[in-house]
Amino acid sequence: MKIEQLKLSRFRNLDDTCLRFHERGHLIIGDNGQGKTNLLEAIHYLTVLRSFRSQQDRECIRFGEETFHLEGNWEEEDGQRETLSVGYSGKRKKVSLSGRVLEFVSEAFGRFKSIMLTPEDIAIVRGGPSERRRHLDMLLSLVSPLYLERLKRYRKALASRNVLLRRTPFSEEQADPWERQMAESGAWLIRERKDWLDKLEPEFTGLFKRLSGGEKGSLRYHNSLLARHIQDDSADVEHIAGVFAERLKKRRPVEREDRKSVV
């Protein structure tokens, strides 16, 4: 896809403006504090419908204002043109796609495709597995609405189960359905991550060799559940889910103690 136009209103320190982009790209130059990163933030906001720098949308509003508005126009590979509009009033976010107001913000997630790379992203290779998992979840959610739906289902089940683990007395009957949902959704996510990276690996190897001057590199998905308890990279979703559910049940006593110590 090719971004053609970006309209900004009351976003960070940027002037209200309409920017038109050339298909060959742009080089953004400016002194510190002029808003170069804010402009990139505005573009990426249209992809994930939130800031990559802040958890609070209100922090994106220009000082002294009460709302901000962004609108992006782009051309898809098939030539179709789309427009995504996001307005935030300080309380509510309103999103429109090509003139149609969306009932759920998640409907627009990933429709405008962009990838943000910042110095902090070095944590993907230097940080712990949670950083790599977060990055991978973001990428797959952008390209697959089904992945995003399964991820949301897993996180909802995880949050509900964790609430139950803190309760006294603890009810296994209440925890079972949430753990079952965690296992089913989690197994699907594990299988999807591995399959996606396996498909990407040949291209990654070629690019790594070109960029490194001939050195060899590889891309692998390592999951502790697969490595320690299944030891079969080709295991199907049903088998992974069964092992996942068993591990969750066995770890209940330990996790209950951990959860209670945090409260």
QUINORLIN-V447614 format. One record per backbone hydrogen bond with DSSP energy under -0.5 kcal/mol. NH is the residue of the N-H (numbers start at 1). CO is the residue of the C=O. E is the energy in kcal/mol with one decimal. If there is no record, write none. Layout:
[[NH & CO & E] [NH & CO & E]]
This chain:
[[2 & 75 & -2.1] [4 & 73 & -3.1] [5 & 73 & -1.7] [6 & 19 & -2.6] [7 & 71 & -3.1] [8 & 17 & -2.6] [9 & 69 & -1.9] [12 & 10 & -0.6] [12 & 60 & -3.3] [14 & 11 & -2.0] [17 & 8 & -1.5] [19 & 6 & -3.3] [21 & 4 & -2.3] [25 & 22 & -1.8] [28 & 26 & -0.5] [29 & 27 & -0.6] [34 & 31 & -1.6] [39 & 35 & -1.9] [40 & 36 & -1.7] [41 & 37 & -2.6] [42 & 38 & -2.1] [43 & 39 & -1.9] [44 & 40 & -2.6] [45 & 41 & -2.1] [46 & 42 & -1.0] [46 & 43 & -0.7] [47 & 44 & -1.4] [48 & 44 & -1.7] [49 & 45 & -2.4] [57 & 55 & -0.6] [59 & 56 & -1.3] [60 & 57 & -2.2] [61 & 58 & -1.2] [62 & 10 & -2.3] [65 & 62 & -2.3] [68 & 88 & -1.8] [69 & 9 & -2.3] [70 & 86 & -2.8] [71 & 7 & -2.0] [72 & 84 & -2.6] [73 & 5 & -2.6] [74 & 82 & -2.1] [75 & 2 & -2.4] [76 & 80 & -3.5] [79 & 76 & -1.9] [82 & 74 & -2.4] [84 & 72 & -2.5] [85 & 96 & -2.8] [86 & 70 & -3.0] [87 & 94 & -2.6] [88 & 68 & -2.4] [89 & 92 & -2.1] [94 & 87 & -3.1] [96 & 85 & -2.6] [97 & 100 & -2.6] [98 & 83 & -4.3] [98 & 96 & -0.5] [100 & 97 & -1.9] [101 & 99 & -0.6] [102 & 95 & -2.8] [107 & 104 & -1.6] [108 & 105 & -2.0] [109 & 106 & -0.8] [110 & 47 & -2.7] [111 & 108 & -2.0] [112 & 46 & -0.5] [112 & 108 & -0.6] [113 & 111 & -0.8] [114 & 112 & -0.5] [117 & 115 & -0.5] [121 & 118 & -1.9] [122 & 119 & -1.4] [123 & 120 & -1.8] [124 & 121 & -2.1] [125 & 122 & -1.2] [126 & 122 & -2.4] [127 & 123 & -1.9] [131 & 128 & -1.1] [132 & 128 & -1.1] [133 & 129 & -2.7] [134 & 130 & -2.3] [135 & 131 & -2.0] [136 & 132 & -2.4] [137 & 133 & -2.8] [138 & 134 & -2.1] [139 & 135 & -2.3] [140 & 136 & -2.6] [141 & 137 & -2.1] [142 & 138 & -1.6] [143 & 139 & -1.3] [144 & 140 & -1.5] [148 & 144 & -1.9] [149 & 145 & -2.1] [150 & 146 & -2.4] [151 & 147 & -2.5] [152 & 148 & -2.3] [153 & 149 & -2.0] [154 & 150 & -2.3] [155 & 151 & -2.4] [156 & 152 & -2.2] [157 & 153 & -2.1] [158 & 154 & -2.5] [159 & 155 & -2.4] [160 & 156 & -2.2] [161 & 157 & -2.5] [162 & 158 & -2.3] [163 & 159 & -1.6] [164 & 160 & -1.7] [165 & 161 & -2.0] [166 & 162 & -0.8] [166 & 163 & -0.7] [167 & 164 & -1.2] [172 & 170 & -0.7] [175 & 171 & -1.6] [176 & 172 & -2.4] [177 & 173 & -0.7] [178 & 174 & -0.7] [179 & 175 & -2.5] [180 & 176 & -2.4] [181 & 177 & -2.1] [182 & 178 & -2.5] [183 & 179 & -2.7] [184 & 180 & -2.5] [185 & 181 & -2.6] [186 & 182 & -3.0] [187 & 183 & -2.3] [188 & 184 & -1.6] [189 & 185 & -2.2] [190 & 186 & -2.5] [191 & 187 & -2.4] [192 & 188 & -2.2] [193 & 189 & -2.7] [194 & 190 & -2.3] [195 & 191 & -2.4] [196 & 192 & -2.4] [197 & 193 & -2.3] [198 & 194 & -2.4] [199 & 195 & -1.8] [200 & 196 & -1.6] [201 & 197 & -1.6] [202 & 198 & -0.5] [204 & 200 & -2.4] [205 & 201 & -2.8] [206 & 202 & -1.9] [207 & 203 & -2.4] [208 & 204 & -2.9] [209 & 205 & -2.0] [210 & 206 & -1.8] [211 & 207 & -2.7] [212 & 208 & -2.1] [213 & 210 & -0.6] [214 & 209 & -2.8] [222 & 220 & -0.6] [223 & 221 & -0.6] [227 & 223 & -2.8] [228 & 224 & -2.7] [229 & 225 & -1.8] [230 & 225 & -0.7] [230 & 226 & -0.8] [231 & 226 & -4.3] [235 & 232 & -1.9] [240 & 236 & -2.3] [241 & 237 & -2.7] [242 & 238 & -1.8] [243 & 239 & -2.0] [244 & 240 & -2.7] [245 & 241 & -2.6] [246 & 242 & -1.7] [247 & 243 & -2.2] [248 & 244 & -2.3] [249 & 245 & -2.0] [250 & 246 & -2.0] [251 & 247 & -1.7] [252 & 249 & -0.9] [255 & 251 & -2.7] [256 & 252 & -2.6] [257 & 253 & -1.7] [258 & 254 & -2.1] [259 & 255 & -2.8] [260 & 256 & -2.4] [261 & 257 & -1.8] [262 & 258 & -1.0] [263 & 259 & -1.4]]
